[in-house]
Amino acid sequence: MQNFSDYLETKRIVTKKRVPCYVAWVSQFFNYFDKKPNNEISSEEIEKFLSQKKTVLRNNNKCHFPVRLPIFFKR
């Protein structure tokens, strides 16, 4: 995930402070589906993961859902 972290920092898509959060979310996605970053990702998988995360976050106010996260799965 270092490449993704470097990408976020280089392109300044999110603040440097938020990069670890985004890397963690994307890592969780790959772990959730037992995938590697170079594997194909379906839109159904993205939706399933995001809906599961939104449900968890509604019940846990300590977490903050990165509102821009879905765009990273579509690149």
HUBEL-V256967 format. One record per residue. RES is the residue in one small letter. SS is DSSP state (H for helix, E for strand, C for the rest). OMEGA is omega in whole degrees, -180 to 180 (* if undefined). D_LAST is the distance of its C-alpha to the last C-alpha in Angstrom with 1 decimal. Layout:
<<RES;SS;OMEGA;D_LAST> <RES;SS;OMEGA;D_LAST>>
This chain:
<<m;C;179;14.8> <q;H;178;16.5> <n;H;179;13.8> <f;H;178;11.4> <s;H;178;14.5> <d;H;179;15.3> <y;H;-180;12.0> <l;H;-179;12.6> <e;H;-178;16.1> <t;H;-178;15.8> <k;H;-179;13.7> <r;C;180;15.8> <i;C;176;13.1> <v;C;178;15.6> <t;C;-179;19.1> <k;H;180;20.1> <k;H;-176;22.0> <r;H;-177;19.0> <v;H;-180;16.9> <p;H;179;18.7> <c;H;-179;18.1> <y;H;178;14.3> <v;H;179;14.6> <a;H;-179;17.2> <w;H;180;15.2> <v;H;176;12.3> <s;H;178;15.2> <q;H;178;17.0> <f;H;-179;14.4> <f;H;177;14.6> <n;H;-178;18.4> <y;H;-179;18.8> <f;C;-179;17.7> <d;C;-179;19.1> <k;C;174;15.9> <k;C;-177;14.9> <p;C;-179;11.5> <n;C;177;11.7> <n;C;175;12.7> <e;C;180;11.2> <i;C;179;10.2> <s;C;178;11.9> <s;H;177;11.6> <e;H;178;15.2> <e;H;179;14.4> <i;H;-179;12.0> <e;H;180;14.9> <k;H;-179;17.5> <f;H;-177;16.3> <l;H;179;15.9> <s;H;177;19.2> <q;H;-180;20.9> <k;H;180;19.8> <k;H;178;21.0> <t;H;179;24.3> <v;H;-176;24.8> <l;H;177;24.2> <r;H;-179;26.6> <n;C;-177;29.2> <n;C;-175;28.4> <n;C;177;28.7> <k;C;-179;28.1> <c;C;177;24.4> <h;C;-180;22.1> <f;C;178;18.9> <p;C;-174;16.2> <v;C;180;15.7> <r;C;-177;12.3> <l;H;-177;11.0> <p;H;-179;9.5> <i;H;-178;6.9> <f;H;180;5.6> <f;H;-176;5.7> <k;C;-179;3.8> <r;C;*;0.0>>
